[in-house]
Amino acid sequence: MKRDLTERISSRIIESNWIKNITALLDRFLQGCFRTSAMRRLKIFLNGTWVGHPLHPALTDVSIGAWTLAIVLDLIGLLFQLPQLGLAAGIAIGVGGGSSGRCCGRARGLDGS
C-alpha cells in the first residue's frame, strides 16, 4: 500500500502504458538521430566519454545551482532593497572561481609556463 499521495501518483505514472509508449517512441527517434556521424560526435561529447565521466551531472548541477542562487539573491535583494546584490555576488564568485582555477592550473603545470 502506498503511504501518501505522491507515492500513489508516481507509481501510477511508472506503471502506465502510455508513458512507456511515449518513451519507446522518443528512444527510437533519438537513436535514429544519433546514428549519423555528426550527431554521433555530439553524443560522445555530451556523454563525456572524452573526459572519462558523464557530463550530465556537472551540467545539471551547475545550472540548477546557479538558478537557485539567482532566485535567492533576487529575493534577498527585494527584501533588503539591494537591487545589485545578484550582480555583485556573480562578479565575486566569478573572480574567485577564475583565480582558483588559475592557481590550480599553475600548481599542476597547466598554465603553459
C-alpha positions in Angstrom: 0.0 0.0 0.0 1.2 3.4 -0.9 1.8 5.8 2.0 0.9 9.1 0.6 -0.4 10.9 -2.5 2.9 11.4 -4.1 3.7 7.7 -3.9 0.4 6.8 -5.5 0.9 9.3 -8.3 4.5 8.2 -9.0 3.6 4.5 -9.0 0.7 5.2 -11.5 3.0 7.1 -13.7 5.7 4.5 -13.6 3.2 1.7 -14.3 1.2 3.4 -17.0 1.5 2.1 -20.6 1.2 5.5 -22.3 4.4 6.7 -20.6 6.1 3.5 -21.8 4.8 4.1 -25.3 6.0 7.7 -25.4 9.4 6.8 -24.1 9.8 4.0 -26.6 8.9 6.4 -29.4 11.3 9.0 -28.2 14.0 6.4 -27.8 13.7 5.2 -31.3 13.7 8.7 -32.6 16.8 9.7 -30.7 18.7 6.5 -31.5 18.0 7.3 -35.2 19.2 10.8 -34.9 22.5 9.8 -33.2 23.4 7.2 -35.8 24.7 9.9 -38.2 28.4 10.8 -37.8 27.9 14.5 -36.9 25.3 13.7 -34.3 27.5 10.8 -33.1 30.2 13.2 -32.2 27.7 15.4 -30.3 26.5 12.3 -28.4 30.1 11.4 -27.5 30.8 15.0 -26.4 27.6 15.1 -24.3 28.2 11.7 -22.8 31.5 12.8 -21.5 33.4 9.8 -22.8 36.3 12.1 -23.8 36.6 13.3 -20.2 36.2 9.9 -18.6 33.0 10.6 -16.7 29.5 11.7 -17.6 29.0 15.4 -18.2 25.2 15.4 -17.3 25.6 15.6 -13.5 28.0 18.5 -13.8 26.0 20.4 -16.3 22.7 20.0 -14.5 24.1 20.7 -11.0 25.8 23.9 -12.1 22.8 25.3 -13.9 20.3 24.4 -11.2 22.6 25.7 -8.5 23.1 29.0 -10.5 19.3 29.4 -10.9 18.7 28.7 -7.2 21.3 31.2 -6.2 19.9 33.8 -8.5 16.4 33.3 -7.1 17.7 33.5 -3.5 19.8 36.6 -4.2 16.9 38.3 -6.0 14.6 37.7 -3.1 17.2 39.0 -0.6 17.7 42.0 -2.8 14.0 42.7 -2.9 13.6 42.3 0.8 16.5 44.5 1.8 16.3 46.8 -1.2 19.7 45.8 -2.7 18.9 45.6 -6.4 22.5 44.8 -7.4 23.1 42.0 -4.9 22.9 39.3 -7.5 25.3 41.1 -9.9 27.8 41.7 -7.1 27.7 38.1 -5.9 28.1 36.9 -9.5 31.2 39.1 -10.0 32.7 37.9 -6.7 32.1 34.3 -7.5 33.5 34.7 -11.0 36.7 36.3 -9.7 37.0 33.7 -7.0 36.5 30.8 -9.5 38.8 32.3 -12.0 41.6 32.9 -9.5 41.3 29.4 -8.0 41.4 27.9 -11.5 44.5 29.9 -12.3 46.2 28.8 -9.0 45.2 25.1 -9.5 46.4 25.2 -13.2 49.8 26.7 -12.1 50.2 24.1 -9.4 49.6 21.3 -11.9 51.7 22.8 -14.6 48.7 23.5 -16.8 49.1 27.3 -17.2 51.6 27.0 -20.1 54.7 28.0 -18.1 
